[in-house]
Amino acid sequence: METRDQVDEHIERWVPLLPGLDPDVEGAITRIHKISAHLRRVRERALADGDLHLHEFDTLHALAGRRGRAMPSQLAADLGVAPNSITGRLDGLAARGFVRRTPSESDRRRVIVELTDEGRAAWRGAMDAQGDEEHRIFAALGPDELRHLSALLRRVLIRTDHP
């Protein structure tokens, strides 16, 4: 018999009260929420340990995803924020030594934002802490099970994107 978790007890409480409740749907959704909330707490703790705010981490992450160099307008688009709001973020990160701005070689009116070694280290510190926890919790599954879970979640996510 498989080990029970707190969600099993949650479902047992609610099924008698909501006869139409599908225990498999409720179980999957509740577990996804709990795993997501756990990883959010891990990320918040890693950010606090690294003295980073979420918006700083998100900006460093977007910049790292562009191989450490981008125009502010690209970062704003990646982050889904107004272009003028990225300036304040970059000012704060530059003051901390996490990014530097340099004039574009092709158009001196443009600026290129570069991730510094300090910025990369701050970003990696937060990333590694969350990544370690992700690997720890998913070690409960074998490689084939994890691949299968990922494929199943992909199908569900595609359904959410196409109502």
Secondary structure, DSSP 8 states (H G I E B T S, - for coil): -----HHHHHHHHHTTT-TT--HHHHHHHHHHHHHHHHHHHHHHHHHHHTT--HHHHHHHHHHHTTTTEE-HHHHHHHHT--HHHHHHHHHHHHHTTSEEEEE-SS-TTSEEEEE-HHHHHHHHHHHHHHHHHHHHHHTTS-HHHHHHHHHHHHHHHHHHH--
